[in-house]
């Protein structure tokens, strides 16, 4: 039997005719839906919905307007496009909601401001050190050198570097104490 004849019988409630129609059109329906949706699991779901719709609305099929296969594939295409639009709209809604509800925490903003202020205080206090103290402290704390490596880089005795570091750190602590 052809799809047109089967669909007329389905409209009368013939379950066997529906089984045959299902076997005849399920492949093309799934293929069309799969091309539109690209997602296999959603394609299976939409194809099943289309075939269920064929069972429920077979009586609306008009053979004078086209073939049963065209009618079913039109249903499939519409349903697949509707699903794409629905998924896209849901994604856009979620994105808008996420943007709407995302507010940086007050603590995050205040911490960034405080960190910027602290960096500025440290720069100012480093500027108040002698050149030799600033070199030693910068090499040790910003560049990660050990006291011995600082001494080697500056070609100075280790004891002299330790003294400069101690004096420089004391001056920094006193200067930064005023920043608190």
N, C-alpha and C positions, 0 to 999 in steps of 0.2 A: 504494500500500500504506500501511497505517496503522502507526504507531510500534510498536504491540503485536505485529503480525505480523513486522515487521522485526527487532525485538529477539529474537524466538524464532529467526529465521533466523541472527542474529548469534551467538546462543548455540551454534549448530552450526558456527560458523566461516565463515559466508558473508560474504566481503569486500564484494561488491556491495551486499548488504543493509546493511552498516555504512555504506558511502558514502551510501546513501539516508537512513539514519537520521541520519547526521551532518548532512546537508543540512536535514533536517526539524527537528532539535532544537538545533542549535548556536546559533541566534539566541536562543531562549528561555533556554538555559543561560547564555550570555554576559550577557544582560540581567539575569538574577537575580543572578549573581555580581557584576556591575558595581554593582548597587544595594547589595550588602552591603559590598564592598571599596572602592568609589569610585575606586580607582586603576586606570587603563586597562591598564597593562602587567601588573600582578598579576592583574587580571581575566582577561586573555587566557591567562595561564599556568595559572590555576586551572581555567578552562573547558576547556583542552586536557587537563589532568589528569583531569577528570571524564569527558570523552568517551573517553579511554584506559581509564579504569576501567570504562566501559560495555562496551567491547570485551572486557576481561579477565573481567568478572564478570557478563556477560549471562546466564549459566546460573543465576544465583541469583535472577533475576527471576521472580516468581510472579504470573501474570495474574489469579489469583483474589483477590489482595490489593489490586489497583489497576491503573491504567493505566501503560503504559511511560513516558509523559511525566511522570506524577507521580513514578514511581520515579527517573527520571533527574534531575528537578528537586530531589528530596529529596537525592540524592547531591550535587548541585551546592551546595545550601544548606549541607549539613553541611561540605563541603570548604571553602566560603567562610568559614564561621564558624570552622572550625579555623585557617584562615590568619590571620584577625583576631586570634584568641587567641594564636597563635604569634608574630605580629609584636609584639603588646602585651607578651607575656612576655619576648621578646628585648629590647625597649626597657627594661623594668623591670630586667632582669638587668644590662644595660649601665649603667643609672643607679646601681644598687646598687654595682656594681663601681667605677664612677668615684668615688662617695662613699667607698667603702672604701679605695681606693688614693690618694685625694687627701689629702696631708698638706702643710700649709704648710711651705715650706722653712725650716730653722732660721735661715738668713741673713735671710729676710724678717722673721721675728719679731724677731730681734735688731736689725735695722736700724730697725724701728718703735720699739722701746724706746729705742735710741740717739737717734733723732730727737726723741722726746719729752723725753729728758733734756737734749739740746742746746737745745731751745726753752726749757726751764725755766731753764737757765743764762743764755741770752741775756736772758730777762725779768729775772732777778735783776741781771745786770750793767747792763742799761738803767736799772734802778731806782737804781743807784749814781751815775748821771750827774747833772749839774745839770739843772734844768728846761730851760734854754736849749740845752744840749748834746743832751738827749734829744729836744727838738722838732726840732732840725736834722737829727739822724741819722734820726729816724722819718720825717720828710717826704722825705728823700732816698732812704733804703733801703727803706722799706716802702710809701711812696706813689709813689715813682718820679719825684720832682721833681729837676730839675737844681739845682746850687748857686745859679744866678741866680734860678730860680723860688722856691727856699726863701727867698732874700733878699727877694724881692718879697712873698711871703706873710707873712713876719715883719716886714716894713717895716724892714729892717736893711741896712746896707751889705754888699756882696758880700764884702769882706775880713773883716768880722766873722763872717759865716757860715762862711767857709772856716776861720777860726781855731777856731770852736766845733766844727766838724766834725773838724778835725785833733785837737784836744784830746779830744773825745768818743770818736773812733775809737781813739786811743792808750789811753785808760782802758778801753775795751771789750776791746781786745787784751790788755791786762795782766790784766784780770779773767777773761777767757775762757782765758787761758794757764793759770790755776789749775784749769780744768775738764778739761783734757786728761789 
